[in-house]
Amino acid sequence: MRTESLPGALQPLAPGETLALIPGKVTASGSADWQGSGGKTQLAVFLAESLWKARELDLLVWITAASRACILSGYVAAAAAVTGIDPAGDADSAAARFLTWLAETSRAWLVVLDSLTAPSDLDGLWPGGPAGRTLISVADGSVSFDTSRVRTLPVGGFTRREALSYLMDRLSEDRGQRSGAIDLVDHLGGEPLALLQASAVIESSALSCRDYQELFVRRLGQLSGSGQPAAAAICWILSVEHADRLSADGPVQPTLILAALLDGRGIPGTVFTTLAARAYLNAGRRPEPASLDQAWQAVLCLQQAGLLTADSAQNPPVVRIASAIQRAVRSATPADTADHAASVAASALVEAWTDSEPHSWHAQALRSCAARVAELAGDQLWTADGYRLLFRLGQSLDTARLHGLAAVHWSQVATASDKFLGPAHPDSLAASDQLASAFIAAGRAAEALPWFQRVLTDRKNQLGQSHPATTRFEARLGGALLAAGRPKDAMVALEHAIRENELAGRTDHLDTLDAFDTLAQCYRVAGQFADAIRLYRRVLSDRERLQGETHPQAMASGLKLGDAQFAAGQFKDALARYKLVAQGLERTLGADHPQTMLARGRLADASRSAGKIAGALLRRRPSAR
């Protein structure tokens, strides 16, 4: 524990309090490029573990808060862990329910928001409650807080005593390597990142502290013309040279450059073993890609040299690299090399992006890495196939139910697609399609309509109005019109799509059933209950015939039929339908399944409402004489 340099860390974090660990002065040179590497995350780990081991917490939630998407995904995962089920609805509503739980619970909790980039990402997402504590580590020194709400603790460099203790602990295996440790500590000036890199090189070599100091001083003399650099600025160069010496398979700089273009707070290790990354590692040296073992060995060499860390205990492994080292690597990389590496990084991410759980750390890490590559590469991604990463990122946002953020993302992708690919390009149309769907999911149906119309017009021109892809999209337009509050217009689009399907002999096609389903909903919204009930009966019968009575869509159609019957005042029929669906769901999914509980809740609500309505009618009926 850093009792000398951080005496404020000893002050207990009390319930109801928020503490922010902010960057303090790290380097004697004042170099801004190296000021953020003071060990804030490590201190956050220490404080969180201390509270947990002291049994002062019932719940500990750790979230890498690099973006609003990260925070929302973390809250959704926490909500699932707390409630035991995956919350329904979009991520914003799930996060809101979790924050309400935090505010109301009497159980002691700690939420750690690590590497917060912008306080605005927490707008509407601040955790709070009398039983809870919040711990924030800040990535950027420019971030500021309302000090009446947040206690801040600057985290800077080590004192001389702390630096020497750190170095002694790291070099405990071979005490002979400690020779010259005091002089080396004085040269490194208490910079945590410099100490980490220097100790890693010494530990994985035959060097002593005095030997390393001589290398350090020699390199410092070579750079003296550029002013007084931070110690870590010298150490990272020595680490790169050492990593190359450790590698038996050739230079490891390509792997380091890739790591510098991703989100260093957590990179799935599988990215470095993709075919794209392995081909890049051997490019210019061998015609064949590096093997899986060679690719991972390059990562381990960089870890031994103190340039990154690889946590192999997780599956897949997690690679982390300090932002200061990333900046140094990017600064030393020629522009054309960086552009090529960005394309490789984009391809590697797409290759590594399997269909994992939408709220897992793995999916969120890939999203963060993709956003980082897109930020650094900019328009360069659109010069080749790199832009496909943007499509994969958008699909992941959709899957994770981050609907608001997905709508913003697809809007940017659709605009860029028109600019770089042209409005008629298939991928531009696909982006428009995705944007329209994202607007619908985000509850912004009116904004979706122009994009639906654009794609529908193109499909009619290219495929014809009776093509399945055209009628399917016209039915989706009908759903968008309904969501935008235009049921009459929705009926026109849906009836046309259904007519084209029937003329083409697709009466029993599931697309036709979906269109009938949405049309029935239009009738119900318009108050045409008899038409809605008639269509829902037809859809239910067809689904049971084609998909089976226990199919989820058939069950959903049964619930909708019950809703229409209840709205029409057919209470007895509605209650019978709700009961039938609830029993079917219980048999197929179990009594505790969310869909079963939803149907049971619908049945209970309808029973109470029907009873109240019946009671009111009896009270209003004139008494018989």
VEXDRENKOL-350367 format. One line per field, with one value per residue (C-alpha): residue in one letter; x, y, z. Coordinates in steps of 0.001 Angstrom, whole numbers, padded with zeros to 6 digits. Example, Ala and Ser with C-alpha at 12.3 -4.5 7.8 and 13.67 -1.06 7.14 Angstrom:
# residues 2
aa	[A	S]
X	[012300	013670]
Y	[-004500	-001060]
Z	[007800	007140]
# end
This chain:
# residues 625
aa	[M	R	T	E	S	L	P	G	A	L	Q	P	L	A	P	G	E	T	L	A	L	I	P	G	K	V	T	A	S	G	S	A	D	W	Q	G	S	G	G	K	T	Q	L	A	V	F	L	A	E	S	L	W	K	A	R	E	L	D	L	L	V	W	I	T	A	A	S	R	A	C	I	L	S	G	Y	V	A	A	A	A	A	V	T	G	I	D	P	A	G	D	A	D	S	A	A	A	R	F	L	T	W	L	A	E	T	S	R	A	W	L	V	V	L	D	S	L	T	A	P	S	D	L	D	G	L	W	P	G	G	P	A	G	R	T	L	I	S	V	A	D	G	S	V	S	F	D	T	S	R	V	R	T	L	P	V	G	G	F	T	R	R	E	A	L	S	Y	L	M	D	R	L	S	E	D	R	G	Q	R	S	G	A	I	D	L	V	D	H	L	G	G	E	P	L	A	L	L	Q	A	S	A	V	I	E	S	S	A	L	S	C	R	D	Y	Q	E	L	F	V	R	R	L	G	Q	L	S	G	S	G	Q	P	A	A	A	A	I	C	W	I	L	S	V	E	H	A	D	R	L	S	A	D	G	P	V	Q	P	T	L	I	L	A	A	L	L	D	G	R	G	I	P	G	T	V	F	T	T	L	A	A	R	A	Y	L	N	A	G	R	R	P	E	P	A	S	L	D	Q	A	W	Q	A	V	L	C	L	Q	Q	A	G	L	L	T	A	D	S	A	Q	N	P	P	V	V	R	I	A	S	A	I	Q	R	A	V	R	S	A	T	P	A	D	T	A	D	H	A	A	S	V	A	A	S	A	L	V	E	A	W	T	D	S	E	P	H	S	W	H	A	Q	A	L	R	S	C	A	A	R	V	A	E	L	A	G	D	Q	L	W	T	A	D	G	Y	R	L	L	F	R	L	G	Q	S	L	D	T	A	R	L	H	G	L	A	A	V	H	W	S	Q	V	A	T	A	S	D	K	F	L	G	P	A	H	P	D	S	L	A	A	S	D	Q	L	A	S	A	F	I	A	A	G	R	A	A	E	A	L	P	W	F	Q	R	V	L	T	D	R	K	N	Q	L	G	Q	S	H	P	A	T	T	R	F	E	A	R	L	G	G	A	L	L	A	A	G	R	P	K	D	A	M	V	A	L	E	H	A	I	R	E	N	E	L	A	G	R	T	D	H	L	D	T	L	D	A	F	D	T	L	A	Q	C	Y	R	V	A	G	Q	F	A	D	A	I	R	L	Y	R	R	V	L	S	D	R	E	R	L	Q	G	E	T	H	P	Q	A	M	A	S	G	L	K	L	G	D	A	Q	F	A	A	G	Q	F	K	D	A	L	A	R	Y	K	L	V	A	Q	G	L	E	R	T	L	G	A	D	H	P	Q	T	M	L	A	R	G	R	L	A	D	A	S	R	S	A	G	K	I	A	G	A	L	L	R	R	R	P	S	A	R]
X	[000000	001323	001061	003622	002570	-001163	-002033	-005570	-006154	-006172	-009327	-012218	-014716	-017973	-021455	-023102	-019722	-018099	-014305	-012556	-008918	-007583	-004179	-001570	001954	003935	007035	009636	009790	006108	005617	001871	002219	003285	001266	-001667	000298	000221	-001375	-004991	-006495	-004149	-005139	-008823	-008262	-006580	-009378	-012132	-010430	-009873	-013593	-014529	-012063	-013256	-016787	-018137	-019750	-022566	-022162	-019097	-019544	-016472	-017067	-014502	-016089	-014282	-017537	-021263	-021720	-019339	-021206	-024618	-023390	-021888	-025147	-027116	-024742	-024950	-028754	-028783	-026470	-028531	-031959	-030895	-032491	-031512	-033494	-036011	-036136	-033344	-030133	-031244	-034340	-032379	-029750	-032468	-033940	-030516	-029844	-033246	-032319	-029039	-030866	-033428	-031522	-030220	-027442	-023951	-022551	-019569	-019611	-016163	-016094	-012567	-010896	-013739	-013055	-015826	-018189	-020885	-020963	-022518	-025399	-028437	-026261	-024708	-025006	-026246	-027950	-027421	-026043	-023580	-020172	-018859	-015184	-014054	-010655	-010172	-008209	-007623	-006238	-008608	-011669	-013158	-015907	-018193	-016168	-019298	-020503	-017247	-014133	-011041	-007645	-004734	-002593	000942	004407	006029	008159	011791	011073	008003	009862	012741	010317	008524	011792	012981	009728	009929	013565	013208	014245	017822	019077	022230	020063	019305	022837	022571	018853	019034	020791	018341	015368	016827	017159	013596	012196	009361	007478	005292	005333	009103	009613	007355	009195	012666	011938	010376	013478	015825	013711	013643	017359	020774	020995	021389	019898	023322	023535	020084	020986	023983	021728	019276	021912	023383	019962	019168	022361	021282	017976	019319	018819	015027	014812	014421	012175	010143	011891	009178	009906	013397	012296	009767	012459	014713	011741	011071	014712	014589	011358	013061	015967	013522	011732	013124	010726	011626	010542	007502	006863	003898	002074	002926	001619	-001655	-002023	-001424	-004429	-006929	-008535	-005684	-008002	-008955	-008133	-009385	-006247	-007889	-007391	-003631	-004027	-006403	-005218	-005094	-002808	-000592	-000123	000783	003330	005222	004666	007859	009727	007898	005168	003107	001363	002892	001575	-000827	002003	004324	001647	000944	004659	005048	002481	004316	007649	006076	004751	008190	009573	006967	005150	001799	000170	-001604	-004090	-004287	-006546	-009541	-011043	-010179	-007068	-007142	-004297	-003845	-001452	-000947	-002315	001014	002838	000167	000699	004479	004159	001767	004023	007013	005099	005306	001959	001791	002657	-000018	-002635	-001855	-001898	-005316	-006681	-005171	-006655	-010092	-009882	-008598	-011472	-014095	-012443	-012368	-015974	-017878	-021519	-020807	-023305	-024299	-023537	-020334	-017081	-015770	-018396	-017983	-014191	-014533	-016921	-014468	-011557	-013592	-014530	-010874	-009706	-012470	-011458	-007771	-008210	-011004	-011799	-008910	-011244	-013332	-010453	-010658	-012809	-012004	-015421	-016967	-015775	-018242	-021071	-020024	-019849	-023352	-024746	-023195	-024764	-028131	-027697	-026729	-029924	-027918	-030567	-029896	-026182	-026887	-029071	-026273	-023738	-025829	-026599	-022867	-022296	-025171	-023883	-020321	-021536	-023275	-020140	-017499	-019436	-022246	-026004	-026630	-023955	-025447	-023647	-025032	-028527	-027753	-026615	-029866	-031793	-029883	-030406	-034146	-034325	-032184	-034504	-037490	-035772	-034819	-038429	-037720	-040093	-040779	-037064	-036953	-039587	-037432	-034810	-037456	-038869	-035419	-034602	-038081	-037882	-034515	-035746	-038769	-036522	-033919	-035960	-039544	-042461	-043434	-039969	-039918	-037242	-039403	-042653	-040817	-039420	-042777	-044272	-041503	-042410	-045966	-044668	-042662	-045714	-047710	-044967	-044977	-048691	-049980	-052088	-054122	-050979	-049577	-052660	-052114	-048486	-049280	-052290	-050200	-047387	-049884	-051584	-048266	-047348	-050683	-050425	-046972	-048321	-046691	-049886	-048350	-044986	-043949	-043374	-047057	-048051	-045867	-047547	-051021	-049901	-048875	-052039	-054144	-052263	-053114	-056808	-056627	-054897	-057492	-060308	-061431	-061550	-063674	-061187	-058260	-059790	-060570	-056991	-055412	-057497	-056267	-052620	-052828	-054373	-051748	-048851	-050038	-050387	-047028	-044873	-046554	-048730	-045757	-043723	-042924	-044501	-047683	-047817	-047239	-050081	-052321	-051531	-052264	-055591	-056423	-055464	-057777	-060629	-060203	-060119	-063354	-065029	-064996	-063678	-064617	-062895	-059842	-059412	-059742	-057126	-054670	-055103	-054515	-051313	-050000	-050530	-048796	-045796	-045536	-045441	-042830	-040662	-041323	-043202	-040295	-039563	-040071	-042533	-044614	-044604	-045612	-048593	-049595	-049346	-051498	-054104	-054121	-054367	-057162	-059076	-058877	-059850	-062747	-063969	-063851	-065705	-068362	-068778	-069144	-071819	-073765	-073685	-074956	-077829	-081236	-082557	-085450	-088705]
Y	[000000	003458	005058	007800	009000	008409	009042	009972	006391	005350	007388	004899	004971	005369	004213	006796	008225	008482	008539	009382	008417	011059	011396	013151	014193	011125	012317	014838	016107	017017	015176	014975	011780	009792	011472	009046	005965	006283	002958	004115	000777	-001124	001151	000640	-003130	-002788	-000646	-002905	-006068	-004489	-003764	-007223	-009066	-006984	-008317	-004807	-005629	-007888	-006943	-005835	-004693	-003889	-002124	-000908	002494	003344	004393	004716	001381	-000253	001212	000160	-003354	-003618	-002584	-005090	-007900	-006816	-006719	-010266	-011416	-009719	-010850	-014241	-013690	-011733	-008488	-008028	-004924	-002662	-001965	001493	000150	-002738	-000289	001944	-001001	-001906	001676	001730	-001476	000074	003150	001127	-001894	-002191	-004568	-003042	-002602	-001136	-000156	000397	002399	001856	004025	006523	008617	011227	012051	012722	008963	008724	011122	009384	006441	007587	004819	005975	004884	005017	001472	001826	003161	004230	004140	005753	005716	008368	007796	011432	014247	016734	015078	017095	016448	018399	018130	018575	015274	013405	013150	013140	011580	012427	009355	010196	008708	006641	008086	006957	004454	003035	002728	000855	-001472	-002201	-002982	-005240	-007193	-007748	-008923	-011391	-014502	-013427	-011062	-010378	-008467	-005903	-004500	-000788	-000627	002673	004482	003045	004196	007709	007684	006418	009104	007082	006649	003510	002567	003025	000844	-001837	-001936	-001818	-004563	-006756	-006493	-007180	-010082	-011814	-011357	-011701	-007949	-006314	-002947	-001406	-002980	-001660	001784	001872	001000	003650	006381	005492	005698	008905	010458	009543	011377	014361	016695	016418	017737	015818	012823	010919	007841	005600	007087	005583	002352	001422	001594	-000684	-003020	-003268	-004167	-006741	-008283	-008820	-010555	-012833	-013863	-016863	-016360	-012858	-009285	-008800	-005160	-006047	-007522	-004448	-002127	-004071	-003799	-000050	000351	-001497	-000708	-001455	-001833	-005309	-006992	-010564	-012640	-014400	-011240	-011882	-015477	-014783	-015572	-011844	-011131	-014153	-013207	-009673	-010993	-012852	-010305	-009541	-012450	-015656	-016501	-018454	-016988	-017480	-020477	-020096	-020835	-018314	-015615	-016133	-016378	-012856	-011661	-013435	-011901	-008447	-009323	-010452	-007127	-005149	-003750	-005424	-008041	-011250	-012747	-016385	-017290	-015950	-017677	-016283	-014616	-010849	-008630	-005189	-002407	001019	003957	005761	002887	002813	006510	006012	003093	004981	008018	005907	004061	005473	006587	003979	001212	002437	002536	-001044	-002162	-000554	-002592	-005734	-004886	-004429	-007791	-009522	-008167	-009303	-012726	-013007	-011825	-015035	-015124	-014859	-013822	-010194	-008983	-010949	-009122	-010670	-008998	-005682	-005851	-006441	-003478	-001245	-002400	-001833	001680	002410	001206	003230	006337	006010	004924	007358	007437	005032	002138	002934	002595	-001220	-003759	-002388	-000729	-004179	-003837	-000952	-003201	-005909	-003352	-002106	-005638	-006255	-003069	-004274	-007720	-006226	-004129	-000903	000603	004299	003915	001618	004270	006843	004354	003253	006869	007541	004343	005068	008594	007361	004522	007004	009137	006457	003616	005481	005386	002456	000176	-002943	-002184	001373	-000049	-002574	000274	002136	-001005	-001378	002282	002016	-001006	000748	003759	001461	-000386	002946	004158	006704	005320	008641	009040	005507	006054	007897	005131	002420	004210	004511	000819	-000248	001900	000406	-003158	-002552	-001142	-003896	-006956	-006140	-005491	-009174	-010432	-011973	-009521	-006609	-007761	-008643	-005130	-003551	-005442	-004025	-000564	-001289	-002060	001173	003194	001583	002398	005993	006293	005934	002731	003599	004047	000889	-001057	000043	-001147	-004433	-005261	-004626	-006885	-009633	-009357	-009691	-012732	-014396	-013721	-015328	-018413	-017609	-017842	-020211	-018458	-017209	-013719	-013633	-014727	-011983	-009412	-010645	-010449	-006801	-005993	-007451	-005175	-002208	-003116	-003379	000019	001552	000148	-002358	-005202	-007610	-007444	-007822	-010908	-012458	-012031	-013147	-016337	-016983	-016282	-018491	-021359	-021101	-020884	-023921	-025814	-024731	-024201	-026271	-025396	-024969	-022707	-019331	-017372	-019434	-018762	-015053	-015002	-016613	-013819	-011188	-012823	-012696	-008996	-008234	-010190	-008398	-004990	-005940	-006769	-010535	-011159	-014843	-015702	-013588	-015248	-018696	-017817	-016404	-019530	-021823	-019983	-019868	-023616	-024321	-022165	-023815	-027254	-026319	-023723	-024250	-022298	-019947	-018943	-015185	-015896	-018146	-015553	-012889	-014944	-015712	-012008	-011144	-013677	-012280	-008661	-009522	-011400	-008421	-005962	-008132	-008425	-004668	-004028	-006603	-005100	-001603	-002806	-004471	-001291	000763	-001676	-000473	-002510	-004837	-004017]
Z	[000000	-000979	002464	001728	-001747	-001193	002457	001346	000261	003908	004540	004566	001708	003607	002536	000309	-000775	-004218	-004591	-007868	-008410	-010772	-012479	-010395	-011338	-012351	-014180	-013144	-016722	-016764	-020057	-020644	-022695	-019633	-016870	-016817	-015773	-011989	-011067	-010528	-011568	-009251	-006356	-007191	-007067	-003656	-002204	-003569	-002324	001099	001500	000258	002514	005479	004774	004370	001011	-000142	-003797	-005768	-009380	-011491	-014813	-017325	-017993	-021234	-022917	-022284	-024067	-021572	-018613	-019913	-020705	-017234	-015587	-017669	-016676	-013021	-013185	-014552	-011738	-009030	-010246	-011566	-014974	-018058	-017905	-020691	-022845	-023990	-022121	-020973	-019228	-017689	-016420	-014977	-013058	-011701	-010562	-008850	-007067	-005895	-004604	-002653	-001350	002178	001088	001100	-002412	-004240	-007908	-009444	-012679	-013941	-016597	-016961	-020046	-019871	-016965	-019595	-020203	-016728	-017467	-016035	-014991	-011706	-009084	-005712	-002538	001220	001359	-001492	-002381	-005782	-006770	-010034	-011714	-014353	-017544	-018514	-016410	-018063	-016488	-013625	-011070	-008789	-005594	-003475	-004883	-005463	-003301	-005504	-004838	-007195	-007935	-009024	-008760	-006013	-003270	-003235	-000447	-002235	-005547	-003892	-002094	-005389	-007154	-004320	-004367	-008134	-007965	-005104	-007073	-007810	-005136	-007169	-009633	-006907	-007127	-007938	-007129	-005220	-008068	-010603	-008545	-008477	-012269	-012779	-010509	-008999	-012289	-011831	-015523	-015795	-012721	-014158	-017481	-015949	-013418	-016127	-018319	-015412	-014114	-017517	-018244	-016651	-016038	-012651	-011706	-012316	-015799	-016657	-015372	-017718	-020672	-019502	-019204	-022605	-024281	-022437	-023835	-027358	-026843	-024912	-027844	-027563	-024015	-020783	-021568	-019012	-017636	-019097	-022521	-022279	-020648	-023308	-025995	-023941	-023442	-027186	-027817	-025054	-026403	-029767	-028036	-026211	-029408	-031257	-034181	-035301	-034450	-032237	-033176	-035453	-032459	-030390	-033121	-033285	-029504	-029723	-032053	-029823	-026478	-024103	-021116	-022312	-025639	-026220	-026763	-029712	-031774	-031857	-033028	-035932	-039450	-040239	-037249	-037912	-041571	-040486	-037969	-040714	-043495	-045422	-043803	-044667	-047187	-044684	-041618	-038191	-036276	-033372	-030919	-032577	-032487	-028806	-028026	-029437	-026887	-024070	-025122	-024930	-021484	-020276	-021473	-019488	-022521	-021850	-019636	-020671	-018232	-019298	-016377	-018317	-021336	-023776	-022329	-021801	-022999	-021458	-022411	-020846	-022834	-022461	-024178	-026884	-027576	-027732	-030159	-032444	-032391	-033462	-036215	-039800	-041211	-043983	-041523	-039127	-041913	-042904	-039277	-038798	-041721	-040216	-036808	-038389	-040163	-037025	-034935	-037455	-037565	-033765	-033385	-032800	-031739	-028027	-025395	-026085	-022553	-021949	-021304	-024516	-026724	-024910	-025248	-028990	-029254	-027391	-029551	-032718	-031615	-030891	-034321	-035992	-034045	-034940	-038564	-039478	-043197	-043855	-042998	-046082	-048572	-048477	-046645	-043193	-043006	-042484	-038906	-038519	-039661	-037200	-034416	-035223	-035253	-031842	-030457	-031790	-030246	-026887	-026982	-026838	-029079	-028516	-029172	-032129	-033756	-033473	-034840	-037830	-038668	-038968	-040958	-043352	-044006	-044568	-046812	-049103	-049204	-049797	-051469	-053178	-052405	-054784	-053297	-051655	-048400	-048402	-048721	-045987	-043739	-044439	-043582	-040317	-039465	-040044	-037740	-035122	-035110	-034583	-031723	-030120	-030255	-033008	-035637	-037379	-038128	-039523	-042215	-044821	-044622	-044982	-048028	-049595	-049255	-050371	-053509	-054378	-053862	-056066	-058809	-058610	-057653	-058554	-056230	-055874	-054906	-051384	-050218	-051435	-049826	-046612	-046407	-047285	-044349	-042164	-043451	-042316	-038836	-038832	-039866	-037082	-034551	-035831	-035044	-038609	-038542	-041654	-043767	-042214	-043340	-046946	-046972	-045221	-047386	-050516	-049251	-048376	-051768	-053608	-051506	-052188	-055933	-055871	-054088	-050746	-048675	-046124	-046006	-042578	-044027	-044968	-041464	-039977	-042245	-041198	-037558	-037924	-039886	-037059	-034665	-036900	-036733	-032967	-032603	-034937	-032778	-035408	-032884	-034924	-037822	-035411	-033753	-037132	-038339	-035057	-035183	-038708	-037808	-034702	-036655	-039416	-036975	-035044	-038333	-039773	-036680	-034003	-031024	-028687	-030962	-029285	-032156	-031921	-028179	-028813	-031338	-028711	-026256	-028905	-029667	-025973	-025859	-028792	-027244	-023936	-025674	-027470	-024156	-024755	-021239	-020978	-024274	-023382	-019964	-021516	-024121	-021525	-019391	-022353	-023347	-019761	-019369	-022669	-021746	-018342	-019959	-022549	-020763	-017066	-014424	-013676	-017258	-017943	-020773	-018541	-015777	-018310	-019458	-015854	-015048	-018063	-016901	-013363	-014547	-016947	-014221	-011870	-014597	-015752	-012165	-011637	-014898	-014021	-010545	-011974	-014415	-011607	-009510	-012449	-013277	-011904	-008987	-009819	-008025]
# end
